[in-house]
Amino acid sequence: MFDKNKLEEIRLEKQNWTKNNVEKTISRFPERKESFKTGSNLEVKRLYTPDDIEDLDYNEKLGFPGQYPFTRGVQPTMYRGRLWTMRQYAGFATAEESNKRYKYLLEQGQTGLSVAFDLPTQIGYDSDHPLSEGEVGKVGVAIDSLKDMEILFDGIPLDKVSTSMTINAPASVLLAMYIAVAEKQGVPKGSLRGTIQNDILKEYIARGTYIFPPKASMRLITNIFEYCSKEVPKWNTISISGYHIREAGATAVQEVAFTLADGIAYVEAAIEAGLDVDDFAPRLSFFFNAHNDLLEEVAKFRAARRLWARIMKERFHAKSEKSMMLKFHTQTAGSTLTAQQPDNNIVRVTIQTLAAVLGGTQSLHTNSRDEALALPTEESVRIALRTQQIVAYESGVTETIDPLAGSYYIESLTNKIEEEAMNYIKKIDELGGAIKAIESGYIQKEIQDAAYNYQMEIESGKRIVVGVNKFQIEEEGHKDILRVDPEVERLQREKLKALKEERDNRLVEDVLMKLKEKANTSENLMPYILDAVKAYATLGEICGVLREVFGEYEQSIIL
């Protein structure tokens, strides 16, 4: 892109500038620190010039929005045509209370739903299971059966909204419930739009809400791929999640590398199961974190898009450009929120929102200011949603596509993140792929080391967190915190007891026995899970049958 003679002129001028201007200034006013680094500890130079991107080939590295390699975005017009989906993650207590919150958010201008499930639901236990005690409805909504799902979406037309569900190990069961609710509303499953997270590998790596061993989990995931490609073609069958990897302490480079390595494993599993890459790859989606280092995050999103496009084209020989598009949802970084001076979190979330939008996200959740303390209040949720709306309608950053492209720093950093992420992927390939790298503890150890280093920098004061290790104030106890009533657990258990008395229990026994029988074969389990759900078999009963056949995963301790 650059004339070699001109580049040489720039190099000489930079040397003169450094000697005649910078060194004199530094002798009088020293720079703030000896070295400058991104939030992920990548070195940041004092100044970037065309010399830092001298080998940049525009068509090869950047191209145009909506065209390979998609560095500049996956849609030709991006936000000039349609803004990202504003999808606030919500769910707590009972289905009735969560339904009210969804309706409130839709009234306030939210354009998509995002369901948070409580911990028992996430690990396949009903609310009356002994291990559920004290956790029912706490970090999300309790869903025990199709009856709860019917209440959750009561009055919400599923042909009009797109719904994301953060569920992994029991993803097949919750998807089946969603399909059944839609059918009861008269909405054909072929018109449903949304996403299930369905990413079990990051559970083994970072989050811990797994049930089954990897082989059985991968079977359920590929069953969903196959079923949806035929029956629910508009549904995103997996959201391959770097978010939780980053929340566990990974760097931006590690977030890209380990997320795409997981993506490679899912594609390989689907191909091994006999699926054609272009039949399922267009419905793969990703989920990333938006952290505080604004420019590094923008570069991260751009690097991830380009790297995934190349992986799909060169490694898996995808023919459809839709298979090469990395489409992603973003959530602002929960791990950056502070309990100290929580109103400061509004500013952090605004910076992170800008990073996601400048990086070209397809949908976005903005965290609320009080989430380091408790579930967000209605007022806090509204402020978080308004943050997205102000960026969308008042900031001007949506008026042109990829507005930071061409910045010497952004392009150099995009190249650096792509290069270092690819080095990690090559290492994981050498170890035998993502599953082997997880089983050996390699990925977990890399994240643990990064998290430790980050924390040590905060404790030493090398990394400043406003209100935590600098600029502290005396604060009173926080008021107006949302607390889930312990009565929720008793009510949920009563509902479950009533359901089991009202349903056709012989039918439930029959569908569960059929599911168990098919789980011992290689047949696709989705139709049988759907039959069980429609008979009002509970989540715990369905997962219990699969536990009997598949067993449970036990995490190795990584030191």
C-alpha distance (Angstrom), angle and dihedral (degrees) to the residues before:
residue distance angle dihedral
M1 . . .
F2 3.79 . .
D3 3.79 133.0 .
K4 3.85 109.6 -114.6
N5 3.79 93.3 -137.3
K6 3.78 91.2 51.1
L7 3.81 90.4 49.1
E8 3.80 90.4 53.5
E9 3.80 89.5 50.9
I10 3.81 90.2 51.7
R11 3.83 91.3 49.8
L12 3.81 91.6 52.3
E13 3.80 92.3 45.3
K14 3.81 90.2 50.0
Q15 3.82 90.5 51.9
N16 3.82 90.3 50.8
W17 3.81 91.4 46.4
T18 3.81 91.0 50.6
K19 3.79 93.1 49.6
N20 3.80 99.8 39.2
N21 3.78 102.0 33.9
V22 3.80 113.6 15.5
E23 3.81 99.7 43.0
K24 3.81 92.1 47.8
T25 3.80 91.4 49.5
I26 3.81 92.6 47.4
S27 3.80 91.3 51.0
R28 3.81 88.2 60.4
F29 3.80 100.8 29.7
P30 3.83 112.0 24.7
E31 3.79 117.7 -149.5
R32 3.80 116.6 -98.9
K33 3.79 95.2 -104.6
E34 3.79 142.1 2.9
S35 3.79 95.6 -107.4
F36 3.78 135.1 14.4
K37 3.79 122.5 -144.1
T38 3.78 139.4 174.1
G39 3.79 120.8 -109.0
S40 3.81 86.3 -89.4
N41 3.81 94.1 50.1
L42 3.79 97.9 -104.5
E43 3.79 110.3 148.6
V44 3.82 116.1 -102.8
K45 3.80 116.6 -154.0
R46 3.79 122.4 -140.8
L47 3.80 91.7 -114.7
Y48 3.80 137.4 5.8
T49 3.80 123.7 -147.9
P50 3.82 136.6 170.1
D51 3.82 85.7 -81.6
D52 3.84 89.0 73.0
I53 3.79 92.1 59.4
E54 3.80 99.9 30.5
D55 3.83 92.4 134.5
L56 3.81 94.9 49.4
D57 3.79 110.3 130.9
Y58 3.80 106.1 -162.7
N59 3.81 97.6 -152.0
E60 3.79 94.4 43.0
K61 3.81 99.5 41.9
L62 3.79 104.5 26.9
G63 3.78 114.6 12.8
F64 3.78 119.1 161.3
P65 3.81 132.1 -51.6
G66 3.79 112.1 -84.3
Q67 3.81 91.8 22.0
Y68 3.80 133.2 94.1
P69 3.04 127.1 -53.0
F70 3.84 86.5 26.5
T71 3.82 94.2 -151.8
R72 3.80 88.7 141.1
G73 3.81 96.2 46.4
V74 3.79 142.6 -62.6
Q75 3.82 97.9 -104.0
P76 3.84 125.3 62.3
T77 3.82 92.8 -132.0
M78 3.83 100.5 23.4
Y79 3.84 111.8 -174.9
R80 3.82 93.7 -4.3
G81 3.80 85.7 73.1
R82 3.80 101.9 33.5
L83 3.79 134.1 -6.6
W84 3.79 121.0 -124.8
T85 3.81 117.3 -86.1
M86 3.81 109.4 -91.9
R87 3.77 100.1 -140.8
Q88 3.82 116.1 172.7
Y89 3.82 112.5 -159.9
A90 3.81 107.2 -127.6
G91 3.77 143.5 157.0
F92 3.79 135.2 120.9
A93 3.79 142.2 154.8
T94 3.81 112.2 -5.6
A95 3.79 132.1 -0.8
E96 3.82 88.4 -109.2
E97 3.83 93.6 57.7
S98 3.80 93.7 43.4
N99 3.81 90.5 49.5
K100 3.82 88.8 57.3
R101 3.84 91.0 50.2
Y102 3.85 91.3 50.5
K103 3.79 91.8 50.9
Y104 3.81 90.4 48.2
L105 3.80 92.0 51.2
L106 3.80 92.3 48.0
E107 3.82 88.9 51.1
Q108 3.83 88.8 52.3
G109 3.81 92.5 55.5
Q110 3.80 104.5 -89.4
T111 3.80 108.8 153.3
G112 3.83 101.4 -160.1
L113 3.79 139.4 25.2
S114 3.80 125.9 -118.3
V115 3.79 117.9 -170.9
A116 3.81 124.0 -148.6
F117 3.82 114.0 -162.0
D118 3.79 125.9 -156.9
L119 3.80 120.5 -107.8
P120 3.84 97.1 -100.3
T121 3.82 90.1 53.3
Q122 3.81 90.6 48.6
I123 3.80 92.5 55.6
G124 3.79 97.0 39.8
Y125 3.81 103.2 -102.7
D126 3.79 127.8 131.2
S127 3.80 119.9 -126.1
D128 3.81 91.6 -104.0
H129 3.83 94.6 56.5
P130 3.84 113.8 113.0
L131 3.82 90.8 -123.2
S132 3.83 90.0 56.6
E133 3.79 93.5 63.3
G134 3.80 111.9 124.7
E135 3.82 93.9 7.1
V136 3.80 104.1 74.3
G137 3.80 111.2 125.4
K138 3.82 93.5 -10.8
V139 3.82 105.8 118.0
G140 3.77 96.6 15.9
V141 3.77 143.3 -13.0
A142 3.81 120.8 -51.2
I143 3.82 111.6 -121.9
D144 3.80 115.2 -179.4
S145 3.79 101.7 157.0
L146 3.77 147.6 -5.8
K147 3.82 87.2 -81.6
D148 3.83 90.2 65.7
M149 3.80 91.1 46.0
E150 3.81 90.6 52.6
I151 3.82 89.7 54.5
L152 3.82 92.6 44.4
F153 3.82 92.2 59.5
D154 3.80 98.4 31.7
G155 3.79 109.4 142.2
I156 3.80 92.9 7.0
P157 3.83 110.8 111.7
L158 3.80 106.2 -136.4
D159 3.80 92.4 -157.9
K160 3.83 88.9 62.0
V161 3.83 102.5 46.8
S162 3.78 136.7 54.1
T163 3.80 113.1 -132.9
S164 3.78 129.1 -157.9
M165 3.81 118.6 -163.7
T166 3.79 120.5 -162.8
I167 3.78 97.4 -147.9
N168 3.79 128.6 125.2
A169 3.79 123.9 165.4
P170 3.86 93.4 35.1
A171 3.83 93.6 34.1
S172 3.80 92.7 123.5
V173 3.81 91.0 55.9
L174 3.82 95.7 48.6
L175 3.80 91.7 45.6
A176 3.80 89.0 51.7
M177 3.82 89.5 51.2
Y178 3.80 90.9 50.4
I179 3.82 91.3 50.4
A180 3.82 90.4 48.8
V181 3.83 92.4 50.4
A182 3.81 90.0 49.8
E183 3.80 91.1 51.3
K184 3.82 89.9 51.4
Q185 3.84 87.2 53.3
G186 3.81 89.2 51.0
V187 3.81 92.6 -110.0
P188 3.83 113.6 138.4
K189 3.80 113.8 -129.8
G190 3.79 90.5 -125.9
S191 3.81 90.2 70.0
L192 3.83 97.4 49.0
R193 3.80 116.7 117.4
G194 3.76 126.3 -164.5
T195 3.79 146.9 78.9
I196 3.77 139.3 -95.3
Q197 3.78 115.1 -155.4
N198 3.84 91.7 -138.1
D199 3.84 91.9 163.2
I200 3.80 107.3 138.7
L201 3.82 97.8 166.5
K202 3.80 93.1 69.1
E203 3.82 87.6 51.3
Y204 3.80 89.2 61.0
I205 3.81 89.6 44.5
A206 3.78 104.7 42.9
R207 3.79 120.5 -13.5
G208 3.80 110.6 44.5
T209 3.83 104.5 -146.1
Y210 3.78 95.2 124.6
I211 3.81 129.2 132.5
F212 3.80 112.3 176.4
P213 3.83 132.9 43.9
P214 3.84 117.0 -93.3
K215 3.82 97.6 -98.2
A216 3.82 94.2 53.3
S217 3.81 91.5 41.7
M218 3.79 91.7 52.7
R219 3.80 89.5 50.0
L220 3.81 91.6 55.1
I221 3.80 90.6 47.6
T222 3.80 94.1 51.1
N223 3.83 89.3 44.9
I224 3.81 87.0 59.4
F225 3.82 91.3 47.4
E226 3.79 91.3 52.8
Y227 3.80 96.4 42.3
C228 3.79 95.4 47.6
S229 3.80 94.8 45.2
K230 3.83 86.2 64.4
E231 3.81 105.2 26.6
V232 3.83 107.8 24.8
P233 3.81 102.9 27.1
K234 3.83 97.1 165.1
W235 3.80 93.1 54.1
N236 3.82 121.4 103.1
T237 3.78 100.8 -130.3
I238 3.80 98.1 -159.2
S239 3.78 138.5 14.4
I240 3.79 104.0 -153.1
S241 3.76 101.5 -146.9
G242 3.76 128.8 -141.2
Y243 3.79 89.8 157.8
H244 3.80 96.1 85.2
I245 3.80 91.6 40.7
R246 3.82 88.2 57.9
E247 3.80 92.1 43.8
A248 3.82 88.3 55.5
G249 3.81 88.7 60.1
A250 3.82 106.3 -87.2
T251 3.79 121.4 149.1
A252 3.81 122.4 -117.5
V253 3.82 89.7 -99.5
Q254 3.80 91.9 50.0
E255 3.81 91.2 47.4
V256 3.80 90.7 56.6
A257 3.80 95.0 40.8
F258 3.79 99.6 46.6
T259 3.81 93.8 41.1
L260 3.80 93.1 52.0
A261 3.82 90.6 43.5
D262 3.81 87.7 56.5
G263 3.80 88.3 47.8
I264 3.81 90.1 53.5
A265 3.82 89.5 52.3
Y266 3.82 91.8 52.6
V267 3.80 92.5 48.6
E268 3.82 91.1 48.8
A269 3.82 91.4 48.9
A270 3.79 91.9 50.6
I271 3.81 93.0 48.4
E272 3.82 89.8 47.7
A273 3.83 87.9 52.7
G274 3.80 88.1 58.4
L275 3.81 101.3 -99.5
D276 3.78 122.1 139.5
V277 3.79 111.2 -120.3
D278 3.80 94.2 -128.5
D279 3.81 91.1 52.2
F280 3.81 95.1 62.8
A281 3.82 109.2 13.9
P282 3.84 95.7 78.2
R283 3.84 88.3 63.6
L284 3.80 95.2 52.5
S285 3.78 113.0 108.1
F286 3.80 134.9 -179.4
F287 3.79 136.7 -138.7
F288 3.80 121.4 -149.6
N289 3.78 139.1 -179.8
A290 3.81 123.1 -118.5
H291 3.81 107.0 -146.2
N292 3.81 132.3 -174.2
D293 3.81 102.0 -92.0
L294 3.79 95.7 88.1
L295 3.81 100.6 -165.9
E296 3.81 95.8 40.1
E297 3.80 89.7 52.4
V298 3.82 92.7 50.9
A299 3.81 89.7 50.4
K300 3.82 90.3 46.9
F301 3.80 93.3 57.2
R302 3.81 92.2 47.1
A303 3.83 92.3 47.9
A304 3.82 92.0 48.7
R305 3.83 91.8 53.1
R306 3.79 93.3 50.1
L307 3.79 94.7 44.3
W308 3.82 94.5 49.2
A309 3.81 91.5 48.4
R310 3.80 90.0 54.9
I311 3.80 93.4 45.4
M312 3.80 91.9 52.4
K313 3.79 94.3 45.0
E314 3.81 101.5 39.4
R315 3.81 102.8 28.9
F316 3.80 102.6 33.5
H317 3.83 98.3 25.3
A318 3.80 93.2 -132.2
K319 3.78 111.0 -176.8
S320 3.80 100.5 -166.6
E321 3.80 115.7 79.6
K322 3.82 87.5 -143.4
S323 3.81 87.8 65.3
M324 3.80 89.5 57.2
M325 3.82 96.6 50.6
L326 3.79 116.7 105.0
K327 3.80 103.0 -149.4
F328 3.77 114.2 -177.0
H329 3.77 147.7 -176.3
T330 3.79 118.1 -144.4
Q331 3.77 132.4 -153.0
T332 3.77 123.3 -169.4
A333 3.81 114.0 -112.7
G334 3.78 113.4 -82.2
S335 3.80 90.9 -172.8
T336 3.83 90.7 63.8
L337 3.81 94.1 57.1
T338 3.79 115.0 105.0
A339 3.79 131.1 -151.1
Q340 3.82 86.8 -148.3
Q341 3.82 113.4 84.0
P342 3.83 91.7 -8.5
D343 3.83 93.5 -169.5
N344 3.82 86.4 71.2
N345 3.80 85.7 68.9
I346 3.81 89.2 71.8
V347 3.81 88.2 64.6
R348 3.80 93.0 45.8
V349 3.80 90.9 50.5
T350 3.81 91.2 49.2
I351 3.83 91.1 55.0
Q352 3.80 90.3 47.3
T353 3.81 91.1 48.0
L354 3.79 89.7 54.3
A355 3.81 89.9 50.0
A356 3.81 91.8 53.5
V357 3.81 93.7 46.3
L358 3.81 95.2 44.2
G359 3.82 86.3 48.0
G360 3.82 92.4 54.6
T361 3.82 105.7 -110.2
Q362 3.82 120.7 -177.5
S363 3.80 95.7 -148.1
L364 3.78 136.0 6.4
H365 3.79 142.9 -158.3
T366 3.79 117.7 -164.1
N367 3.81 117.1 -154.5
S368 3.78 120.4 -127.5
R369 3.79 124.3 -115.0
D370 3.83 95.0 -114.9
E371 3.81 100.2 48.4
A372 3.81 92.7 105.7
L373 3.81 85.4 64.2
A374 3.80 106.0 36.1
L375 3.79 144.6 -43.6
P376 3.82 108.1 -40.3
T377 3.78 122.7 -93.4
E378 3.79 120.9 -125.7
E379 3.82 91.1 -103.8
S380 3.82 92.3 51.2
V381 3.80 91.8 49.2
R382 3.80 90.1 51.7
I383 3.82 91.6 52.1
A384 3.82 89.9 49.7
L385 3.80 91.1 51.6
R386 3.81 91.7 45.2
T387 3.82 88.2 54.5
Q388 3.81 89.2 63.0
Q389 3.79 92.0 44.4
I390 3.83 93.5 51.1
V391 3.81 91.2 49.9
A392 3.81 89.6 46.9
Y393 3.79 99.0 46.9
E394 3.82 107.3 22.3
S395 3.81 111.0 29.2
G396 3.81 99.6 67.4
V397 3.82 93.2 -137.6
T398 3.82 91.8 115.1
E399 3.80 94.7 58.4
T400 3.82 96.3 84.2
I401 3.79 131.9 30.3
D402 3.82 121.5 -103.2
P403 3.81 92.9 -12.5
L404 3.82 95.5 -173.2
A405 3.82 94.2 56.0
G406 3.78 112.9 122.4
S407 3.79 93.8 31.8
Y408 3.80 104.4 136.1
Y409 3.81 89.7 -137.9
I410 3.82 96.4 45.7
E411 3.81 93.6 47.7
S412 3.81 92.6 45.0
L413 3.82 91.4 48.5
T414 3.82 92.0 46.0
N415 3.81 89.1 54.4
K416 3.82 91.8 46.7
I417 3.81 94.8 50.8
E418 3.80 91.4 46.5
E419 3.80 91.8 49.8
E420 3.80 95.5 47.7
A421 3.81 93.2 43.7
M422 3.80 89.7 51.9
N423 3.81 89.7 52.5
Y424 3.81 89.0 56.0
I425 3.82 91.4 48.5
K426 3.81 90.6 51.8
K427 3.81 89.5 51.3
I428 3.82 90.7 50.3
D429 3.81 89.7 49.3
E430 3.81 89.0 53.1
L431 3.81 89.1 53.4
G432 3.81 90.1 54.2
G433 3.80 101.1 -93.3
A434 3.81 137.1 -60.9
I435 3.82 97.0 -53.4
K436 3.81 92.5 51.8
A437 3.81 90.3 44.8
I438 3.81 89.4 52.4
E439 3.81 93.7 46.2
S440 3.81 90.9 50.1
G441 3.81 90.5 49.3
Y442 3.81 93.5 -122.7
I443 3.82 96.8 128.5
Q444 3.81 93.8 42.1
K445 3.82 91.2 50.2
E446 3.82 92.5 50.9
I447 3.81 90.2 52.1
Q448 3.80 93.0 45.3
D449 3.81 91.3 53.0
A450 3.82 92.1 49.0
A451 3.83 91.6 47.9
Y452 3.81 91.6 49.3
N453 3.80 92.5 50.4
Y454 3.81 91.3 48.6
Q455 3.80 92.1 51.1
M456 3.80 92.5 46.9
E457 3.81 89.6 53.7
I458 3.81 90.0 54.1
E459 3.79 93.5 46.9
S460 3.80 92.4 47.9
G461 3.81 91.8 48.0
K462 3.81 91.8 -118.6
R463 3.81 88.3 118.6
I464 3.80 114.7 44.3
V465 3.80 121.7 -143.5
V466 3.79 108.3 -173.4
G467 3.79 112.0 -121.8
V468 3.81 93.3 10.0
N469 3.81 108.5 65.5
K470 3.80 97.5 1.6
F471 3.81 137.1 27.6
Q472 3.81 92.2 23.9
I473 3.80 122.1 171.3
E474 3.79 135.4 -168.8
E475 3.80 107.7 -94.6
E476 3.78 134.6 -168.0
G477 3.79 121.4 -134.6
H478 3.80 113.7 -74.0
K479 3.79 118.4 -103.3
D480 3.80 133.4 -162.6
I481 3.80 94.3 42.0
L482 3.80 116.4 162.9
R483 3.80 110.9 -120.9
V484 3.80 124.8 -176.1
D485 3.81 111.3 -125.6
P486 3.85 111.6 -117.5
E487 3.82 85.3 -137.1
V488 3.83 86.9 76.2
E489 3.80 90.7 75.9
R490 3.81 93.3 53.4
L491 3.81 92.0 47.0
Q492 3.80 92.2 48.6
R493 3.81 91.5 51.0
E494 3.80 90.9 49.6
K495 3.82 90.7 51.5
L496 3.80 89.7 50.4
K497 3.81 92.4 49.8
A498 3.81 91.1 50.0
L499 3.82 91.5 48.8
K500 3.81 92.6 53.6
E501 3.82 90.1 50.8
E502 3.82 94.2 48.9
R503 3.82 102.6 42.9
D504 3.82 128.0 81.7
N505 3.80 98.3 -95.4
R506 3.81 93.9 -174.1
L507 3.80 88.9 57.6
V508 3.81 89.4 48.3
E509 3.82 90.7 52.9
D510 3.81 90.6 49.5
V511 3.84 95.9 50.0
L512 3.81 92.3 45.2
M513 3.80 91.1 49.7
K514 3.81 89.7 50.1
L515 3.82 90.5 49.7
K516 3.80 91.2 50.8
E517 3.80 90.7 49.3
K518 3.83 92.3 51.0
A519 3.81 92.5 44.7
N520 3.80 86.7 64.5
T521 3.82 89.5 58.4
S522 3.80 131.6 57.9
E523 3.81 92.9 -108.4
N524 3.82 121.5 127.8
L525 3.82 106.6 -93.9
M526 3.80 99.9 -158.9
P527 3.84 96.8 90.9
Y528 3.81 90.8 50.4
I529 3.81 93.2 47.0
L530 3.81 88.1 50.5
D531 3.83 90.4 51.9
A532 3.81 90.3 50.6
V533 3.79 92.4 49.2
K534 3.81 92.6 49.5
A535 3.82 89.4 52.0
Y536 3.85 87.1 55.7
A537 3.77 95.1 -111.8
T538 3.79 105.0 162.8
L539 3.78 127.9 -113.6
G540 3.80 90.0 -112.4
E541 3.80 92.9 50.5
I542 3.81 92.9 50.1
C543 3.81 93.5 45.8
G544 3.81 89.3 43.9
V545 3.81 90.9 58.6
L546 3.81 90.7 49.4
R547 3.83 90.5 47.2
E548 3.80 88.7 56.6
V549 3.80 91.1 54.4
F550 3.81 102.6 34.1
G551 3.81 102.6 29.3
E552 3.81 124.0 -142.5
Y553 3.80 130.6 -72.8
E554 3.80 119.3 -116.7
Q555 3.79 116.5 -158.4
S556 3.80 118.6 -130.0
I557 3.80 116.4 -128.5
I558 3.80 109.9 -112.1
L559 3.80 117.0 -154.4
